[in-house]
Structure formats: C-alpha cells, structure tokens
C-alpha cells in the first residue's frame, strides 16, 4: 500500500526572535525531517523558498502567481456567495474563481495528499488538512481584553467554527486539551489526536546558561516568565508576594517577558505595595539567560488563567526547578506530583504554595519529575496519527475531488 504524502507547511514569519514559539516550531520541524514515518512520506511546503530559518531542508514552493490569484478570487467568491449574485457577469466571475481554485489544487495534489499545519494557522482551508490547536482561551477562561474586546472574540469564534470544524484531524497538546475541544466545540473525539507538548530547546545542554547582567550576586529569588497580558495574572501574584516576603524578607521576584499593554499597571501596583526593591522586571531575556534563571531559582511560579497546559512548566521540571502553578487539569497532567498547585484567583493559596515550595527546596525535599511530555513522544503520536489518517484520506481520489 502506498504511503500518505504529508505536506508540512512552513511559515516565513516565524523567526528565532519569537522565543518559545519558534523553539517549539523549529524543534518539531527538525525532528520530522530526521524521522522515518511508518506510513507517510514528508514534503515541506511553503509559499516562499526561504520560509524556514532552521536547518537546511528541501522546500516545495507554491507558485506566487497562484497564491496571489487564489487570495483575490477567494475574497470575490465570498462576496458572490454572500450577495447571491445571479447576474451573468458574476456567474462568469465565479467560473474564474473555480478555475483558479482547481489550478491551485492540482499543484498541491501533485505533491501531497494532506497538509499538516504544525502551528495554529491554516493557509488553504479547501484542501484536506490537519490542524493544530493549543488552547481554547476565549471560551475556557474569563473574558480578558485580549480575547474578548476589539472583535477578538468574534474573530476567534469564526476561526474555530470554520477552520477547526473543517479539519480532517485536530492535534491537541494534552488529554485535557482534547476534552476541552469536545466540550467547547462538540468535536467528534475520533477526529482529535493528542500530540504532547514538549519543552523548548532551552533545556538543551548546548544552551550554556548565562547570568543576566542586571542580577546581583547570591540572589535569592523565584521567577515568573510571562508576557504582560491580563490573563497572565501578575496582579494576584503581586498581592500574594506581599505576604510571602513577610516570611522571606530577602526573597526577590523576577519577572521576564515583553509588554502586551498591561505592564505599566502592574509596575504601578508593585510601587503601591512598596515592593519595588523586591520585584525585578528584566523584560525579554535570551534563552541562555532564562536557563540560568531556571537553574538558580527557588522555583517557578505560574498563576496564569490560560491553559490547559504551558511550556514553562516543562522547562522548569526538566531543569529540576520546582514549580508552583494554577490548578488546571492540564497542569496536573503535565507535572503530576511534581507541582505545587493553587487557585489563581486566591492570593492566599498562591502564597501558601510558594512558601511550601521554597521550604521544601531549602530542606532538600526535591520531587522527582517523570512525564510523557517530550519530543520523542510527540513524534511517535504524529506517526500513529498519520497512519490512521492514511486510511481515511485514501477513501477518495485526488483527481475526483478537483471539480
């Protein structure tokens, strides 16, 4: 039986400076390029021959003229469908739209049976595809501005209702993520495959830890690596930290991450609570600096409202850094007994978990981390999914689908 031809879509705008997201993406692409799949052959696709910034791989570039025409005609097609134009001029236009769709599909079908999008983007929703979805934040958490205002919610909902519902398969990062897909989108669970999240390359031995220049000697600290979004919950962490320093007066809290609109508010709260000397804002830090922080921290604290899983928890656990985090099913699935859990809405619970975490480390009561969230299990799950998809995808012929 012939193998399934899987086109892995590559993105020109995902670059190294994007940090953890790029690390996940580049590690996965590199692993796929080295792996021999049981029932699948891999071809890398893009609309640019220079799309990938990692190791050298062969890329089949989709022609630019087809890409541009497809975009234009797709917009016109939506207008025709919306207004239900019956005029002969629009009928002729619709024929041109279909003609260009067929041209694009022929080019894609010549090299692939299905396209796999390794991140949350879809280029050609009219071609069979496998979609990746990491979270359902606009539905699973509170209505924070970044998911509910300025048409954010409406756009996310349209995307989920259209793109995810049409996918041949949907890859989620955990069993908790799969259950959220079933709960919030009512997806058929047979179409959802768990492809475990894995830590970024920060845990790689090749990444030599370097102390950030703004950190003094013998610093006693905990840390939170998160961009300044409202849902990252810096607010309740700072309230909790005010109580934590009563027991550990020399403890510092290191914050790393770029500003997403909420930073000045959090810094004003720190000043209001007279914690300026105890909280260090380092902004965006390089991978080697973040690795040093993990290795020297009393623990990672992560009070985020967004789950079901998060990559920093895995980075910390792999580097034997203790973790105190929001009590999500996905977090428990990731860490098991390794984590110290709390309700992110209750500063007193955050404070209690952090105190216990620090006390245990000082007493040498370090927990052992064992988990399934690593890139080897990720690639095995993808391999198994490709084998199952083959038996679905080969139920029809590519040429028969070009109408």
Protein Blocks (a to p, Z undefined) as FASTA:
>chain_A
ZZddddddddfklcfklommmmmmmmmmmmmmmpccfkbccddddfbfklpccdcddddd
ddfklmmmmmmmmmmmmmmmmnopabfklmmmmmmmmmmmmmmmmmmmmmocbdcdfbdc
dfblmbccddddfbfklmmmccdfklmgghlmmmmmmmmmmmmmmpmbdcdfbfklmmmm
mmmnopafklpccddddddfklpmklccdddfklcehiacddddddddfklommmmmmmm
mmmmmmmmmbccddedddehjmmmmmmmmmmnopmmmpccebjadfklmmmmmmmpgbdc
dfbfbdfbdfklmmmmmnopacdddddfklmmmnmmmpccddfklmklmmmmmmmmmmmm
mnopaccdddfbdfklmmmmmmmmmmmmmmmmmmpcfklmmZZ
